[in-house]
Structure formats: C-alpha cells, structure tokens
Amino acid sequence: MKFKKWHKGLVIMLCILFGYLAYLNSNYYIQKQQWKYRDGFHLGDWIDFEGNGFELKDNNIYFTEKKLAKIIICVGKLLIIASPDKKEFGYYINK
C-alpha cells in the first residue's frame, strides 16, 4: 500500500512529537532544570540536581541515598512526582 503525502507528513510529525516528549522525560533534561514547588507532595521549595544533594536514578529522586519520590512525568515546564508509597502527588514548575 502506498502512503499519500499527508500520511508521510503525519508519521514524521508524530515521530518528532514522541521524540520531543521522550527528551522532556529524560534524566538529562530533568537534571539540567531547576524545579520550584507548586502544589501537593513537598520535597522542598527547590529541587536542583546540580550540587544540592538531590540525585536522579531510574526516574526516582534521591537525597543522600534515600529515595524521596518517583517521577511520574515531565511535560516541559511541569514535573509531576509521587511519594514513595504513591499516595500523594506533587507538582513542580521549571524556573
């Protein structure tokens, strides 16, 4: 079956979108940002992974080797985390 021009364009746009979302949820992107507390589960007013004691491993946030939270999703300027027991959610914004 032949793809029409708009099918090819749609496939390319979806690949770009999924690639961008994967980048936003990567450890690299999340660690390079400074996150300010907004609402819900609270780890602190700021989460800064560069020299502040916070570490990011396997989508989990650690502070001095203690697991504090699990990252649910990062969508650009919004980081959604969950408590270790996943009963509370916290929201941080990118500053």
C-alpha positions in Angstrom: 0.0 0.0 0.0 1.3 3.4 -0.9 1.4 6.3 1.6 -0.1 9.5 0.5 1.9 12.7 1.1 -0.2 13.7 4.1 0.4 10.2 5.6 4.2 10.7 5.4 3.9 14.1 6.9 1.7 12.8 9.8 4.2 10.0 10.5 7.1 12.5 10.6 5.2 14.8 12.9 4.3 12.0 15.3 8.0 10.8 15.3 9.1 14.4 16.2 6.4 14.7 18.9 7.3 11.4 20.5 11.0 12.2 20.3 10.4 15.6 22.0 8.3 14.0 24.8 11.0 11.4 25.3 13.6 14.1 25.6 11.5 16.0 28.2 11.2 12.9 30.3 14.9 12.0 30.1 17.2 12.2 33.1 19.4 14.6 31.2 16.7 17.2 30.7 15.2 16.9 34.2 18.6 17.2 35.9 19.6 20.4 33.9 16.5 22.2 35.2 15.7 23.9 38.5 12.3 22.9 39.8 10.2 25.2 42.1 7.4 23.8 44.3 3.9 24.5 43.2 1.4 22.1 44.9 0.9 18.7 46.5 3.6 16.4 47.8 6.5 18.5 49.1 10.2 17.7 48.8 11.4 21.2 49.3 10.9 24.6 47.8 13.6 23.9 45.1 14.8 20.8 43.5 18.2 21.4 42.0 20.2 18.3 40.9 23.5 20.1 40.5 25.4 20.2 43.8 22.4 20.3 46.0 22.3 16.7 47.3 19.5 15.6 45.1 20.2 12.7 42.7 18.1 11.2 39.9 18.4 7.5 39.2 15.9 5.4 37.2 13.1 8.0 37.5 13.5 8.2 41.2 14.6 11.2 43.2 17.1 10.5 46.0 18.6 12.7 48.7 21.8 11.3 50.3 20.9 7.8 49.0 17.4 7.9 50.5 14.5 7.5 48.0 12.2 10.5 48.3 9.9 10.4 45.3 9.2 8.8 41.9 8.9 10.9 38.8 5.6 10.3 37.0 6.0 12.6 34.0 7.7 15.8 32.9 5.9 17.9 30.4 8.1 20.9 29.6 7.6 23.3 32.5 5.7 20.8 34.7 7.2 18.0 36.7 4.8 15.6 38.4 6.2 13.4 41.2 4.7 10.8 43.5 5.5 10.0 47.1 7.4 6.6 47.6 4.1 4.9 48.5 2.4 6.7 45.5 -0.4 8.0 47.7 0.4 11.7 47.1 1.3 13.6 44.0 3.5 16.8 43.9 3.8 19.4 41.2 6.9 21.4 40.5 7.4 24.0 37.8 10.5 24.8 35.8 12.2 28.1 36.7 
